[in-house]
Amino acid sequence: MSSAVSAAPGAAAGLPSPRRKPRRVLPGFNLTLGYTIFYLSLIVLLPFVALFVKTFSLTWEQFWAAVTGARVLASYRLTFGASFLAAVVNAVFGLLIAWVLVRYRFPGKKIIDALVDLPFALPTAVAGISLTALLAGNGWVGQYLEPLGIKLAFTPAGVVIALIFIGLPFVVRTVQPVLEDSEKELEEAATSLGATRLQIFFKVILPAITPALLTGFALAFARAIGEYGSVIFIAGNMPMISEITPLIIIGKLEQYDYAGATAVAVVMLVISFVLLLVINGLQAWQRKRTSGANA
């Protein structure tokens, strides 16, 4: 009894016991925040600043001429158009693949799950060579399509196929964990109330996974815009037809037109940033709307 009283003198006197400060695994907020800003500035912000500084060495007339040439505008249309189309295709089929991997059990499931990550590990040049060998006029698939008038390699269609290949994992790996954590009880409740399969998908499942689906779409779109290695082999690189913007930048660098290359790069950077900002805004709006509906 005496030991219990002596062990807690504050409690016996009716005084509040002192609270211990929680031990932090990492240093305090100020130090970690400062390191985060420093690291991001060093890795991300500094190269962008150098890009803009080099571009500012041009006059406005020189800048406008560099970024609005006929070949450059054609490359913009191909790069952003093909990237958007590839991201849309990946959003549809990436969702389907994620659904199959989450909701079904079948032999070879782990192998298919591992194949989804193959574009992450495979060098993009290897992917481009493989697709070209497959889709060219004398390739395994192209030799049967070309007599039908369908030409995929060395055309904008080949660019889209290459971008679909490298962007698919972003959608699958973004949507997959959301589907795994989704509440199947909501689907069962909708079924018990007489909802059809389409109604369950569009009213119950799709609203829950839309933020993740938009995120995967944005990641696939951003990845496709900057892709180079897998595209140059299958595109054919024909001016005004199948020439992507990264190839335009490389060509200007080879001609020692560094300011012109950075000017085109700045345009791509600004357009990409605006598009991603719009997509993230749509994602935030969708999340807010979903949370408001649940409340």
Residue frames as qw, qx, qy, qz and C-alpha x, y, z in Angstrom:
[[0.000, 0.885, 0.465, 0.000, 0.00, 0.00, 0.00],
 [0.293, -0.822, 0.103, 0.478, 2.74, 2.42, 0.97],
 [0.440, -0.164, 0.590, 0.657, 4.67, 1.54, -2.16],
 [0.263, 0.614, 0.649, 0.364, 1.62, 2.33, -4.31],
 [0.102, -0.953, -0.244, 0.151, 1.21, 5.72, -2.64],
 [0.390, -0.665, 0.320, 0.550, 4.87, 6.55, -2.90],
 [0.477, 0.113, 0.659, 0.570, 4.86, 5.49, -6.55],
 [0.094, 0.621, 0.515, 0.583, 2.16, 8.01, -7.41],
 [0.236, -0.380, -0.429, 0.785, 2.56, 11.03, -5.11],
 [0.137, 0.022, -0.238, -0.961, 0.89, 13.32, -7.59],
 [0.451, -0.323, -0.696, -0.456, -2.16, 11.10, -7.76],
 [0.439, -0.442, -0.686, 0.378, -2.38, 10.89, -3.95],
 [0.141, -0.352, -0.222, 0.898, -2.25, 14.67, -3.64],
 [0.386, 0.724, 0.527, -0.220, -4.88, 15.08, -6.33],
 [0.032, 0.718, -0.321, -0.617, -2.46, 16.77, -8.73],
 [0.830, 0.525, -0.018, -0.188, -2.48, 16.02, -12.45],
 [0.800, -0.240, 0.387, 0.390, 0.34, 13.73, -13.51],
 [0.038, 0.685, -0.382, -0.619, 2.86, 15.29, -15.88],
 [0.846, 0.479, 0.196, -0.130, 2.36, 14.36, -19.54],
 [0.574, -0.324, 0.527, 0.538, 5.27, 12.99, -21.44],
 [0.372, 0.658, -0.268, -0.598, 5.98, 14.51, -24.83],
 [0.936, 0.266, 0.226, -0.047, 5.56, 11.99, -27.64],
 [0.463, -0.473, 0.556, 0.503, 8.86, 10.82, -29.03],
 [0.619, 0.691, -0.078, -0.363, 9.24, 11.62, -32.70],
 [0.902, 0.081, 0.304, 0.295, 10.95, 9.22, -35.04],
 [0.535, 0.502, 0.142, 0.664, 12.20, 12.11, -37.20],
 [0.260, -0.126, -0.259, 0.922, 13.37, 15.57, -36.10],
 [0.172, 0.562, 0.475, -0.655, 10.91, 18.41, -35.59],
 [0.508, 0.722, 0.469, -0.025, 8.63, 19.93, -38.18],
 [0.117, 0.936, -0.169, -0.285, 10.81, 22.93, -38.98],
 [0.299, -0.533, 0.720, 0.330, 13.88, 20.85, -39.72],
 [0.507, 0.203, 0.817, 0.185, 12.09, 18.25, -41.84],
 [0.407, 0.834, 0.351, -0.126, 10.12, 20.91, -43.73],
 [0.003, 0.871, -0.350, -0.345, 13.31, 22.85, -44.43],
 [0.376, -0.296, 0.817, 0.322, 15.05, 19.73, -45.71],
 [0.524, 0.487, 0.698, 0.032, 12.03, 18.89, -47.88],
 [0.311, 0.921, 0.102, -0.210, 11.96, 22.34, -49.49],
 [0.152, -0.735, 0.564, 0.345, 15.73, 22.30, -49.99],
 [0.473, -0.068, 0.843, 0.245, 15.68, 18.86, -51.61],
 [0.492, 0.655, 0.573, 0.001, 12.75, 19.65, -53.91],
 [0.157, 0.937, -0.110, -0.293, 14.35, 22.95, -54.88],
 [0.261, -0.578, 0.692, 0.346, 17.61, 21.19, -55.70],
 [0.412, 0.068, 0.881, 0.224, 16.07, 18.33, -57.66],
 [0.313, 0.651, 0.683, 0.109, 12.98, 19.92, -59.24],
 [0.073, 0.945, 0.208, -0.242, 12.98, 23.71, -59.03],
 [0.305, -0.663, 0.403, 0.553, 16.61, 24.43, -59.97],
 [0.394, 0.079, 0.739, 0.541, 16.48, 22.67, -63.38],
 [0.209, 0.773, 0.587, 0.121, 13.25, 24.50, -64.21],
 [0.135, -0.909, -0.002, 0.393, 14.79, 27.83, -63.26],
 [0.366, -0.396, 0.584, 0.607, 17.78, 27.09, -65.49],
 [0.369, 0.423, 0.748, 0.353, 15.36, 26.22, -68.31],
 [0.101, 0.918, 0.382, -0.039, 13.55, 29.54, -68.04],
 [0.285, -0.787, 0.219, 0.501, 16.78, 31.54, -67.64],
 [0.408, -0.120, 0.677, 0.601, 18.19, 30.05, -70.86],
 [0.271, 0.634, 0.676, 0.260, 14.93, 30.79, -72.66],
 [0.064, -0.931, -0.219, 0.286, 14.97, 34.42, -71.52],
 [0.399, -0.419, 0.408, 0.706, 18.14, 34.93, -73.58],
 [0.261, 0.381, 0.688, 0.560, 15.85, 35.05, -76.64],
 [0.210, 0.071, 0.014, -0.975, 13.88, 38.07, -77.69],
 [0.592, 0.287, 0.533, -0.532, 10.12, 37.73, -77.93],
 [0.653, 0.557, -0.258, -0.443, 10.27, 37.49, -81.73],
 [0.287, 0.432, -0.855, -0.027, 12.93, 34.78, -81.56],
 [0.306, -0.020, 0.854, -0.421, 10.99, 32.87, -78.92],
 [0.664, 0.398, 0.291, -0.563, 7.76, 33.04, -80.91],
 [0.585, 0.553, -0.493, -0.331, 9.50, 31.92, -84.08],
 [0.091, 0.350, -0.924, 0.123, 11.10, 28.98, -82.25],
 [0.292, 0.107, 0.854, -0.418, 7.88, 27.67, -80.69],
 [0.587, 0.521, 0.348, -0.513, 5.43, 28.30, -83.56],
 [0.114, 0.412, -0.726, -0.538, 7.27, 26.85, -86.53],
 [0.764, 0.113, -0.316, -0.552, 5.24, 24.55, -88.77],
 [0.630, 0.131, -0.758, 0.104, 7.17, 21.43, -87.71],
 [0.050, 0.104, -0.699, 0.706, 6.97, 22.39, -84.05],
 [0.568, 0.013, 0.177, -0.804, 3.20, 22.95, -84.15],
 [0.791, 0.118, -0.495, -0.339, 2.72, 19.62, -85.92],
 [0.458, 0.135, -0.801, 0.361, 4.79, 17.93, -83.21],
 [0.262, -0.097, 0.505, -0.817, 2.62, 19.56, -80.51],
 [0.742, 0.046, -0.109, -0.660, -0.52, 18.18, -82.10],
 [0.762, 0.137, -0.630, -0.063, 0.93, 14.70, -82.35],
 [0.287, 0.188, -0.754, 0.561, 2.54, 14.63, -78.90],
 [0.305, -0.022, 0.500, -0.811, -0.40, 15.96, -76.90],
 [0.742, 0.102, -0.192, -0.634, -3.07, 14.33, -79.06],
 [0.710, 0.142, -0.690, -0.016, -1.45, 10.90, -78.98],
 [0.154, 0.147, -0.746, 0.631, -0.72, 11.23, -75.25],
 [0.498, -0.017, 0.295, -0.815, -4.33, 12.13, -74.49],
 [0.807, 0.124, -0.357, -0.453, -5.71, 9.30, -76.64],
 [0.567, 0.179, -0.773, 0.220, -3.31, 6.79, -75.07],
 [0.069, -0.122, 0.656, -0.742, -4.26, 7.96, -71.57],
 [0.674, 0.017, 0.059, -0.736, -7.97, 7.56, -72.35],
 [0.798, 0.147, -0.551, -0.193, -7.42, 4.03, -73.68],
 [0.384, 0.178, -0.775, 0.468, -5.34, 3.17, -70.62],
 [0.349, -0.146, 0.434, -0.818, -8.04, 4.57, -68.31],
 [0.819, 0.035, -0.129, -0.558, -10.61, 2.20, -69.82],
 [0.862, 0.148, -0.484, 0.003, -8.55, -0.95, -70.14],
 [0.226, 0.350, -0.676, 0.608, -6.46, -0.23, -67.04],
 [0.549, -0.204, 0.356, -0.728, -9.68, -0.18, -65.01],
 [0.909, 0.083, -0.230, -0.338, -10.75, -3.47, -66.62],
 [0.656, 0.290, -0.634, 0.288, -7.40, -5.12, -65.83],
 [0.062, -0.322, 0.609, -0.722, -7.44, -3.85, -62.24],
 [0.741, -0.128, 0.124, -0.647, -10.99, -5.17, -61.83],
 [0.897, 0.142, -0.404, -0.110, -10.02, -8.64, -63.06],
 [0.476, 0.325, -0.658, 0.484, -6.93, -8.77, -60.81],
 [0.218, -0.261, 0.528, -0.778, -8.91, -7.71, -57.73],
 [0.699, -0.028, 0.210, -0.683, -12.26, -9.45, -58.12],
 [0.937, 0.189, -0.188, -0.227, -11.33, -12.81, -59.68],
 [0.495, -0.526, 0.688, 0.072, -9.12, -15.76, -58.87],
 [0.879, 0.455, -0.039, -0.137, -7.71, -17.79, -61.74],
 [0.863, -0.160, 0.214, 0.428, -4.57, -19.76, -62.64],
 [0.574, 0.296, 0.181, 0.742, -1.64, -17.56, -63.60],
 [0.121, -0.945, -0.285, -0.103, -3.01, -14.50, -61.84],
 [0.518, -0.729, 0.147, 0.423, 0.35, -13.65, -60.24],
 [0.567, 0.038, 0.472, 0.674, 2.09, -13.88, -63.60],
 [0.177, 0.733, 0.453, 0.476, -0.38, -11.46, -65.18],
 [0.349, -0.920, -0.147, 0.105, -0.05, -9.17, -62.18],
 [0.584, -0.484, 0.291, 0.583, 3.72, -9.14, -62.65],
 [0.482, 0.353, 0.513, 0.616, 3.38, -8.49, -66.40],
 [0.006, 0.939, 0.331, 0.097, 1.57, -5.23, -65.62],
 [0.380, -0.857, 0.167, 0.305, 4.81, -3.85, -64.14],
 [0.788, 0.105, 0.350, 0.495, 6.94, -4.94, -67.09],
 [0.367, 0.790, 0.156, 0.466, 6.84, -1.50, -68.82],
 [0.386, -0.912, 0.133, -0.034, 8.26, -0.02, -65.61],
 [0.699, -0.487, 0.443, 0.280, 11.32, -2.27, -65.67],
 [0.743, 0.353, 0.414, 0.391, 11.81, -2.62, -69.42],
 [0.246, -0.378, 0.205, 0.869, 14.08, -0.01, -71.06],
 [0.482, 0.656, 0.256, -0.521, 11.94, 2.15, -73.30],
 [0.249, 0.582, -0.605, -0.482, 14.27, 1.65, -76.26],
 [0.119, -0.053, 0.990, 0.062, 13.76, -2.11, -75.97],
 [0.397, 0.508, 0.651, -0.401, 10.00, -1.56, -75.96],
 [0.388, 0.707, -0.129, -0.577, 10.23, 0.59, -79.08],
 [0.138, 0.417, -0.827, -0.351, 12.34, -1.96, -80.94],
 [0.234, 0.141, 0.953, -0.132, 10.02, -4.79, -79.91],
 [0.435, 0.617, 0.444, -0.483, 6.89, -2.94, -81.05],
 [0.323, 0.667, -0.395, -0.542, 8.54, -2.00, -84.34],
 [0.022, 0.251, -0.944, -0.212, 9.59, -5.58, -85.02],
 [0.291, 0.318, 0.862, -0.268, 6.04, -6.69, -84.23],
 [0.372, 0.722, 0.419, -0.405, 4.09, -4.08, -86.20],
 [0.018, 0.552, -0.492, -0.673, 6.36, -3.34, -89.15],
 [0.706, 0.385, -0.240, -0.544, 5.37, -4.49, -92.61],
 [0.651, 0.271, -0.709, -0.020, 7.49, -7.64, -92.28],
 [0.199, -0.337, 0.711, -0.584, 6.72, -8.16, -88.57],
 [0.050, 0.141, 0.979, -0.135, 4.72, -10.90, -86.95],
 [0.238, 0.627, 0.617, -0.411, 1.52, -8.83, -86.88],
 [0.170, 0.660, -0.142, -0.718, 2.23, -6.16, -89.47],
 [0.019, -0.192, 0.825, 0.531, 2.67, -8.65, -92.33],
 [0.070, 0.446, 0.890, 0.064, -0.99, -9.63, -91.95],
 [0.059, 0.762, 0.409, -0.499, -2.33, -6.10, -91.44],
 [0.068, -0.506, 0.342, 0.789, -0.49, -4.31, -94.24],
 [0.059, 0.154, 0.821, 0.547, -2.20, -6.26, -97.09],
 [0.050, -0.692, -0.718, 0.056, -5.48, -5.07, -95.55],
 [0.152, 0.731, 0.145, 0.649, -4.35, -1.47, -95.80],
 [0.573, -0.814, -0.076, -0.060, -3.68, -1.16, -92.08],
 [0.617, 0.405, -0.339, 0.583, -0.27, 0.33, -91.39],
 [0.586, -0.783, -0.205, 0.043, 0.70, 0.86, -87.76],
 [0.680, -0.371, 0.090, 0.626, 4.47, 1.18, -87.65],
 [0.344, -0.036, 0.252, 0.904, 6.01, 4.51, -88.73],
 [0.156, -0.590, -0.467, -0.640, 2.66, 6.30, -88.41],
 [0.280, -0.445, 0.312, -0.791, 0.92, 8.31, -85.66],
 [0.878, -0.264, -0.189, -0.350, -0.98, 5.12, -84.81],
 [0.796, 0.089, -0.468, 0.373, 2.32, 3.50, -83.86],
 [0.097, 0.401, -0.401, 0.818, 3.05, 6.43, -81.55],
 [0.645, -0.382, 0.060, -0.659, -0.27, 5.90, -79.77],
 [0.935, -0.100, -0.337, -0.043, 0.43, 2.17, -79.37],
 [0.576, 0.238, -0.491, 0.608, 3.86, 2.86, -77.86],
 [0.155, -0.390, 0.319, -0.849, 2.38, 5.39, -75.42],
 [0.822, -0.306, -0.137, -0.461, -0.36, 2.95, -74.41],
 [0.853, 0.042, -0.468, 0.229, 2.30, 0.35, -73.66],
 [0.411, 0.208, -0.481, 0.746, 4.35, 2.58, -71.35],
 [0.264, -0.331, 0.190, -0.886, 1.35, 4.21, -69.61],
 [0.698, -0.291, -0.556, -0.346, -0.79, 1.20, -68.72],
 [0.568, -0.178, -0.675, 0.436, 0.82, 0.37, -65.33],
 [0.016, 0.130, -0.290, 0.948, 0.06, 3.85, -63.96],
 [0.591, -0.230, -0.176, -0.753, -3.69, 3.36, -64.22],
 [0.785, -0.164, -0.592, -0.080, -3.71, -0.25, -63.04],
 [0.538, -0.071, -0.588, 0.600, -1.53, 0.37, -59.98],
 [0.115, -0.157, 0.219, -0.956, -3.50, 3.48, -59.02],
 [0.665, -0.193, -0.210, -0.690, -6.98, 1.94, -59.28],
 [0.667, -0.009, -0.744, 0.024, -6.12, -1.53, -57.95],
 [0.240, -0.052, -0.720, 0.650, -5.69, -0.64, -54.23],
 [0.379, -0.006, 0.149, -0.913, -8.89, 1.43, -54.27],
 [0.736, -0.035, -0.474, -0.481, -10.84, -1.52, -55.63],
 [0.546, -0.003, -0.788, 0.285, -9.29, -3.77, -52.99],
 [0.081, -0.097, -0.583, 0.803, -10.44, -1.42, -50.22],
 [0.414, -0.179, -0.272, -0.850, -13.92, -0.83, -51.64],
 [0.419, -0.017, 0.714, -0.560, -16.86, -1.96, -49.55],
 [0.172, -0.081, -0.876, -0.444, -18.64, -4.84, -51.24],
 [0.055, 0.448, 0.783, -0.428, -21.51, -4.42, -48.79],
 [0.255, 0.506, 0.031, -0.823, -22.62, -1.35, -50.74],
 [0.316, 0.207, -0.715, -0.588, -22.82, -3.39, -53.92],
 [0.149, -0.224, -0.961, 0.062, -24.74, -6.13, -52.13],
 [0.134, 0.494, 0.528, -0.677, -27.15, -3.56, -50.70],
 [0.325, 0.420, -0.278, -0.801, -27.72, -2.08, -54.15],
 [0.261, 0.043, -0.900, -0.346, -28.35, -5.56, -55.52],
 [0.040, -0.353, -0.873, 0.333, -30.88, -6.29, -52.78],
 [0.219, 0.549, 0.276, -0.758, -32.70, -3.08, -53.71],
 [0.674, 0.556, 0.484, -0.043, -33.05, -4.26, -57.29],
 [0.112, 0.827, -0.331, -0.440, -30.25, -2.32, -58.99],
 [0.903, 0.425, -0.016, 0.051, -28.91, -3.70, -62.25],
 [0.806, -0.151, 0.084, 0.566, -25.21, -4.36, -62.88],
 [0.369, 0.524, 0.149, 0.753, -24.84, -1.17, -64.88],
 [0.331, -0.841, -0.122, -0.411, -26.56, 0.85, -62.16],
 [0.797, -0.558, -0.003, 0.231, -24.28, -0.65, -59.51],
 [0.709, 0.097, 0.116, 0.689, -21.21, 0.18, -61.56],
 [0.209, 0.563, 0.165, 0.782, -22.15, 3.76, -62.45],
 [0.409, -0.764, -0.128, -0.482, -23.87, 4.67, -59.16],
 [0.796, -0.602, 0.065, 0.012, -21.80, 2.79, -56.56],
 [0.853, -0.121, 0.169, 0.479, -18.42, 1.66, -57.90],
 [0.512, 0.558, 0.161, 0.633, -17.47, 4.40, -60.37],
 [0.168, -0.914, 0.010, -0.370, -17.97, 7.37, -57.98],
 [0.752, -0.628, 0.163, 0.114, -15.71, 5.65, -55.42],
 [0.780, -0.108, 0.330, 0.521, -12.87, 5.00, -57.85],
 [0.419, 0.855, 0.196, 0.233, -13.14, 8.15, -59.98],
 [0.190, -0.936, 0.289, 0.061, -10.45, 10.12, -58.04],
 [0.636, -0.376, 0.615, 0.277, -8.02, 7.21, -58.39],
 [0.679, 0.462, 0.503, 0.270, -8.95, 6.76, -62.04],
 [0.240, 0.965, 0.027, 0.106, -8.33, 10.45, -62.75],
 [0.403, -0.777, 0.456, 0.162, -5.00, 10.21, -60.94],
 [0.711, -0.047, 0.630, 0.308, -3.97, 7.23, -63.06],
 [0.532, 0.746, 0.343, 0.206, -5.10, 9.07, -66.18],
 [0.008, -0.986, 0.168, 0.013, -3.02, 12.12, -65.22],
 [0.547, -0.564, 0.572, 0.235, 0.05, 10.01, -64.50],
 [0.704, 0.240, 0.594, 0.305, -0.27, 8.10, -67.78],
 [0.376, 0.893, 0.209, 0.134, -0.82, 11.35, -69.68],
 [0.182, -0.924, 0.323, 0.097, 2.20, 13.05, -68.10],
 [0.655, -0.318, 0.626, 0.279, 4.37, 10.01, -68.72],
 [0.668, 0.482, 0.504, 0.259, 3.33, 9.86, -72.37],
 [0.210, 0.977, 0.013, -0.029, 4.08, 13.54, -73.02],
 [0.176, -0.833, 0.512, 0.111, 7.73, 13.13, -72.07],
 [0.876, -0.037, 0.468, 0.115, 8.25, 9.71, -73.66],
 [0.243, 0.779, -0.450, -0.363, 11.08, 9.46, -76.16],
 [0.213, -0.412, 0.872, 0.158, 12.87, 6.10, -76.23],
 [0.471, 0.229, 0.851, -0.042, 9.96, 3.84, -77.17],
 [0.466, 0.751, 0.303, -0.357, 8.50, 6.27, -79.71],
 [0.115, 0.743, -0.440, -0.492, 11.43, 7.19, -81.94],
 [0.237, -0.191, 0.908, 0.287, 11.77, 3.65, -83.27],
 [0.295, 0.438, 0.848, 0.030, 8.14, 3.08, -84.17],
 [0.204, 0.769, 0.249, -0.552, 7.20, 6.64, -85.19],
 [0.665, 0.503, 0.357, 0.422, 9.33, 6.89, -88.30],
 [0.336, -0.603, -0.030, 0.723, 10.11, 10.50, -87.32],
 [0.351, 0.451, 0.511, 0.642, 8.72, 11.98, -90.52],
 [0.052, -0.157, -0.170, 0.972, 8.42, 15.78, -90.31],
 [0.436, 0.017, -0.097, -0.895, 4.83, 17.07, -90.11],
 [0.739, -0.081, -0.536, -0.400, 3.53, 13.48, -89.81],
 [0.877, -0.356, -0.321, 0.039, 5.10, 11.38, -87.06],
 [0.456, 0.353, -0.397, 0.714, 7.65, 13.67, -85.43],
 [0.518, -0.711, -0.462, 0.114, 7.16, 14.12, -81.69],
 [0.074, -0.967, 0.083, -0.231, 8.13, 17.24, -79.73],
 [0.687, -0.611, 0.332, 0.209, 10.95, 15.60, -77.73],
 [0.764, 0.191, 0.371, 0.492, 12.58, 14.74, -81.05],
 [0.249, 0.884, 0.125, 0.376, 12.29, 18.39, -82.10],
 [0.424, -0.880, 0.213, -0.026, 14.12, 19.36, -78.90],
 [0.803, -0.260, 0.404, 0.352, 16.84, 16.78, -79.54],
 [0.630, 0.544, 0.307, 0.462, 17.24, 18.06, -83.09],
 [0.021, 0.959, -0.029, 0.281, 17.71, 21.64, -81.90],
 [0.623, -0.700, 0.326, 0.122, 20.28, 20.50, -79.34],
 [0.811, 0.048, 0.400, 0.423, 22.22, 18.65, -82.05],
 [0.425, 0.709, 0.212, 0.522, 22.24, 21.89, -84.03],
 [0.434, -0.109, -0.342, 0.827, 23.56, 23.73, -80.95],
 [0.228, -0.506, -0.215, -0.803, 20.38, 25.78, -80.79],
 [0.288, -0.175, -0.800, 0.497, 20.18, 25.52, -77.00],
 [0.204, 0.175, 0.284, -0.920, 17.92, 28.54, -76.55],
 [0.568, 0.058, -0.428, -0.701, 15.49, 27.25, -79.18],
 [0.517, -0.093, -0.851, 0.021, 15.43, 23.83, -77.52],
 [0.133, -0.221, -0.678, 0.688, 14.72, 25.31, -74.10],
 [0.351, 0.098, -0.030, -0.931, 11.99, 27.51, -75.62],
 [0.640, -0.059, -0.611, -0.463, 10.12, 24.47, -76.95],
 [0.449, -0.131, -0.816, 0.338, 10.74, 22.69, -73.65],
 [0.074, 0.109, 0.428, -0.894, 9.24, 25.62, -71.73],
 [0.547, 0.009, -0.270, -0.792, 6.10, 25.49, -73.86],
 [0.650, -0.097, -0.743, -0.128, 5.73, 21.77, -73.18],
 [0.286, -0.089, -0.709, 0.638, 6.34, 22.37, -69.48],
 [0.260, 0.061, 0.216, -0.939, 3.70, 25.09, -69.23],
 [0.647, -0.019, -0.424, -0.634, 1.07, 23.16, -71.20],
 [0.591, -0.079, -0.795, 0.109, 1.72, 19.99, -69.22],
 [0.129, -0.076, -0.617, 0.773, 1.50, 21.87, -65.93],
 [0.428, 0.027, 0.024, -0.903, -1.79, 23.52, -66.88],
 [0.692, -0.037, -0.584, -0.424, -3.32, 20.23, -68.02],
 [0.503, -0.100, -0.788, 0.342, -2.23, 18.43, -64.86],
 [0.063, 0.033, 0.429, -0.900, -3.55, 21.33, -62.78],
 [0.586, -0.025, -0.214, -0.781, -6.93, 21.03, -64.46],
 [0.697, -0.064, -0.702, -0.131, -7.01, 17.25, -63.94],
 [0.335, -0.076, -0.716, 0.608, -6.04, 17.60, -60.27],
 [0.280, -0.006, 0.205, -0.938, -8.72, 20.26, -59.85],
 [0.697, -0.061, -0.432, -0.569, -11.30, 17.91, -61.33],
 [0.600, -0.055, -0.771, 0.206, -10.09, 15.17, -59.00],
 [0.090, -0.044, -0.566, 0.819, -10.40, 17.45, -55.94],
 [0.486, -0.018, -0.049, -0.872, -13.88, 18.53, -57.05],
 [0.719, -0.063, -0.617, -0.314, -14.95, 14.90, -57.53],
 [0.449, -0.063, -0.763, 0.462, -13.59, 13.95, -54.09],
 [0.125, 0.024, 0.377, -0.917, -15.42, 16.87, -52.45],
 [0.609, -0.031, -0.274, -0.743, -18.64, 16.00, -54.22],
 [0.674, -0.066, -0.734, -0.052, -18.36, 12.36, -53.18],
 [0.280, -0.074, -0.688, 0.665, -17.65, 13.24, -49.54],
 [0.313, 0.003, 0.154, -0.937, -20.59, 15.68, -49.55],
 [0.689, -0.062, -0.480, -0.540, -22.91, 13.01, -50.94],
 [0.586, -0.086, -0.773, 0.226, -21.77, 10.51, -48.28],
 [0.056, -0.025, -0.532, 0.844, -22.34, 13.07, -45.54]]
